[in-house]
Amino acid sequence: MTVRADILVETPMEGSEDSNYDVEVSIGNSSKTTTEPVQQTGRERVNVFWVVRDDESLTVDETADIHVRLRESGTVVASSTRTVTIEKGSRSYDCES
């Protein structure tokens, strides 16, 4: 199963050099997460591409909650949840390149 998302992140421009931000994404009640770093302060679009092993807890045409958390140095500073519909699709990926 793949999860693809573009997440718009806004962080303070005056953040300290020690501040590092990450976007963490999870699905439903699963403990599985993926994390993408935020490359710069201010407004940035973070692209999430996540290949998740299908544990068959999600069914096509049903809904699931996608949880997005913004972490600053490991601490959650913002979070959002969006309900999405599970879609059926087929993709191939060349993982050897």
Contacts in CASP RR format, 6 or more apart in sequence:
PFRMAT RR
TARGET T0000
AUTHOR 0000-0000-0000
METHOD contacts of the structure
MODEL  1
MTVRADILVETPMEGSEDSNYDVEVSIGNSSKTTTEPVQQTGRERVNVFW
VVRDDESLTVDETADIHVRLRESGTVVASSTRTVTIEKGSRSYDCES
1 51 0 8 1.000
1 52 0 8 1.000
1 53 0 8 1.000
1 54 0 8 1.000
1 58 0 8 1.000
2 49 0 8 1.000
2 50 0 8 1.000
2 51 0 8 1.000
2 52 0 8 1.000
2 91 0 8 1.000
3 25 0 8 1.000
3 27 0 8 1.000
3 34 0 8 1.000
3 48 0 8 1.000
3 49 0 8 1.000
3 50 0 8 1.000
3 52 0 8 1.000
3 66 0 8 1.000
4 48 0 8 1.000
4 49 0 8 1.000
4 50 0 8 1.000
5 25 0 8 1.000
5 47 0 8 1.000
5 48 0 8 1.000
5 66 0 8 1.000
5 68 0 8 1.000
6 45 0 8 1.000
6 46 0 8 1.000
6 47 0 8 1.000
6 48 0 8 1.000
7 23 0 8 1.000
7 25 0 8 1.000
7 45 0 8 1.000
7 46 0 8 1.000
7 47 0 8 1.000
7 48 0 8 1.000
7 68 0 8 1.000
8 43 0 8 1.000
8 44 0 8 1.000
8 45 0 8 1.000
8 46 0 8 1.000
9 21 0 8 1.000
9 23 0 8 1.000
9 38 0 8 1.000
9 43 0 8 1.000
9 44 0 8 1.000
9 45 0 8 1.000
9 46 0 8 1.000
9 70 0 8 1.000
10 42 0 8 1.000
10 43 0 8 1.000
10 44 0 8 1.000
11 19 0 8 1.000
11 21 0 8 1.000
11 38 0 8 1.000
11 41 0 8 1.000
11 42 0 8 1.000
11 44 0 8 1.000
11 70 0 8 1.000
11 72 0 8 1.000
12 41 0 8 1.000
12 42 0 8 1.000
13 41 0 8 1.000
13 42 0 8 1.000
15 41 0 8 1.000
18 73 0 8 1.000
19 41 0 8 1.000
19 72 0 8 1.000
19 73 0 8 1.000
20 37 0 8 1.000
20 38 0 8 1.000
20 72 0 8 1.000
20 73 0 8 1.000
21 37 0 8 1.000
21 38 0 8 1.000
21 41 0 8 1.000
21 70 0 8 1.000
21 71 0 8 1.000
21 72 0 8 1.000
22 35 0 8 1.000
22 36 0 8 1.000
22 37 0 8 1.000
22 38 0 8 1.000
22 70 0 8 1.000
22 71 0 8 1.000
22 74 0 8 1.000
23 35 0 8 1.000
23 36 0 8 1.000
23 37 0 8 1.000
23 38 0 8 1.000
23 46 0 8 1.000
23 48 0 8 1.000
23 68 0 8 1.000
23 69 0 8 1.000
23 70 0 8 1.000
23 71 0 8 1.000
24 33 0 8 1.000
24 34 0 8 1.000
24 35 0 8 1.000
24 68 0 8 1.000
24 69 0 8 1.000
24 70 0 8 1.000
24 71 0 8 1.000
25 33 0 8 1.000
25 34 0 8 1.000
25 35 0 8 1.000
25 36 0 8 1.000
25 48 0 8 1.000
25 50 0 8 1.000
25 66 0 8 1.000
25 67 0 8 1.000
25 68 0 8 1.000
25 69 0 8 1.000
26 32 0 8 1.000
26 33 0 8 1.000
26 34 0 8 1.000
26 66 0 8 1.000
26 67 0 8 1.000
27 52 0 8 1.000
27 58 0 8 1.000
27 64 0 8 1.000
27 65 0 8 1.000
27 66 0 8 1.000
27 67 0 8 1.000
28 64 0 8 1.000
28 65 0 8 1.000
28 66 0 8 1.000
28 67 0 8 1.000
30 55 0 8 1.000
30 57 0 8 1.000
32 52 0 8 1.000
34 48 0 8 1.000
34 50 0 8 1.000
34 52 0 8 1.000
35 71 0 8 1.000
36 46 0 8 1.000
36 47 0 8 1.000
36 48 0 8 1.000
38 44 0 8 1.000
38 46 0 8 1.000
38 70 0 8 1.000
51 93 0 8 1.000
58 64 0 8 1.000
58 86 0 8 1.000
59 86 0 8 1.000
60 86 0 8 1.000
60 87 0 8 1.000
60 88 0 8 1.000
61 85 0 8 1.000
61 86 0 8 1.000
61 88 0 8 1.000
62 85 0 8 1.000
62 86 0 8 1.000
63 83 0 8 1.000
63 84 0 8 1.000
63 85 0 8 1.000
63 86 0 8 1.000
64 83 0 8 1.000
64 84 0 8 1.000
64 86 0 8 1.000
65 81 0 8 1.000
65 82 0 8 1.000
65 83 0 8 1.000
65 84 0 8 1.000
66 81 0 8 1.000
66 82 0 8 1.000
66 83 0 8 1.000
66 84 0 8 1.000
67 79 0 8 1.000
67 80 0 8 1.000
67 81 0 8 1.000
68 79 0 8 1.000
68 80 0 8 1.000
68 81 0 8 1.000
68 82 0 8 1.000
69 76 0 8 1.000
69 78 0 8 1.000
69 79 0 8 1.000
70 76 0 8 1.000
70 77 0 8 1.000
70 78 0 8 1.000
70 79 0 8 1.000
71 77 0 8 1.000
END
